[in-house]
Amino acid sequence: MQLMEMRLNPHTLIAPHAHDADEIFYVAEGSLHWGDKALFAGGSMFIPAGVTYSFRTGDTPAKLLNFRARADSFHPEAVGG
């Protein structure tokens, strides 16, 4: 198992990327935003392996817990042409 705590500043943008393992994000403080959706403190979401995603934090600092079944690799998505 891998458990990672992330502390992010307000308005931090996490670039599009994917992982080799399924993961669960739990928002302990603050919020995550993508498109017209938001996830607030106490909320969680499941992201399947291989799915590209991105998010930004809201107006306050965010603390996230990230759970994975195993350590994996990070795959940033190419930007531009």
C-alpha positions as CSV (number, residue, x, y, z in Angstrom):
1,M,0.0,0.0,0.0
2,Q,1.0,3.6,-0.6
3,L,-0.4,6.5,1.4
4,M,0.8,10.0,0.5
5,E,-0.2,13.3,2.2
6,M,-0.2,16.3,-0.1
7,R,-0.3,19.9,1.1
8,L,-1.0,22.4,-1.7
9,N,-1.1,26.1,-1.8
10,P,-4.3,27.9,-3.0
11,H,-4.8,27.9,-6.8
12,T,-2.2,25.2,-7.4
13,L,-2.7,23.6,-10.8
14,I,-1.8,19.9,-11.1
15,A,-1.0,19.3,-14.8
16,P,-2.8,16.5,-16.7
17,H,-1.2,13.1,-15.8
18,A,-2.0,9.4,-15.2
19,H,-0.8,6.7,-12.9
20,D,-0.1,2.9,-13.3
21,A,-2.3,2.1,-10.3
22,D,-5.9,2.9,-9.2
23,E,-6.0,5.6,-6.6
24,I,-8.3,7.3,-4.1
25,F,-8.1,11.0,-3.2
26,Y,-9.5,12.1,0.2
27,V,-9.8,15.9,0.7
28,A,-8.9,16.5,4.4
29,E,-8.8,20.3,4.1
30,G,-9.7,22.8,1.3
31,S,-11.1,21.8,-2.1
32,L,-10.2,20.4,-5.5
33,H,-11.7,21.7,-8.7
34,W,-11.9,20.4,-12.3
35,G,-14.2,21.5,-15.0
36,D,-17.4,22.6,-13.4
37,K,-17.0,20.1,-10.5
38,A,-15.6,20.5,-7.0
39,L,-14.7,18.2,-4.2
40,F,-14.6,19.7,-0.7
41,A,-13.2,18.6,2.7
42,G,-14.5,15.2,3.7
43,G,-15.1,14.1,0.1
44,S,-13.2,11.5,-1.8
45,M,-13.0,10.2,-5.4
46,F,-11.7,7.1,-7.1
47,I,-9.5,7.4,-10.2
48,P,-8.8,4.2,-12.2
49,A,-5.3,3.3,-13.4
50,G,-4.4,4.9,-16.8
51,V,-7.1,7.7,-16.6
52,T,-5.6,11.1,-17.3
53,Y,-6.8,13.8,-14.9
54,S,-5.9,17.3,-13.7
55,F,-7.2,19.6,-10.9
56,R,-6.6,22.8,-9.1
57,T,-7.0,23.8,-5.5
58,G,-9.5,26.4,-4.4
59,D,-9.0,29.7,-2.6
60,T,-7.5,28.1,0.6
61,P,-4.7,25.7,1.1
62,A,-5.6,22.0,0.6
63,K,-4.5,18.9,2.4
64,L,-5.1,15.6,0.4
65,L,-4.6,12.0,1.3
66,N,-3.8,9.8,-1.7
67,F,-4.2,6.0,-1.4
68,R,-2.8,3.4,-3.9
69,A,-2.4,-0.3,-3.7
70,R,1.3,0.0,-4.6
71,A,3.8,2.6,-5.5
72,D,3.6,3.5,-9.2
73,S,5.0,5.7,-12.0
74,F,3.9,9.2,-12.9
75,H,3.0,9.9,-16.6
76,P,2.7,13.6,-17.4
77,E,0.5,14.2,-20.4
78,A,2.2,16.0,-23.4
79,V,1.1,19.6,-23.7
80,G,1.0,21.3,-27.1
81,G,1.7,19.9,-30.6
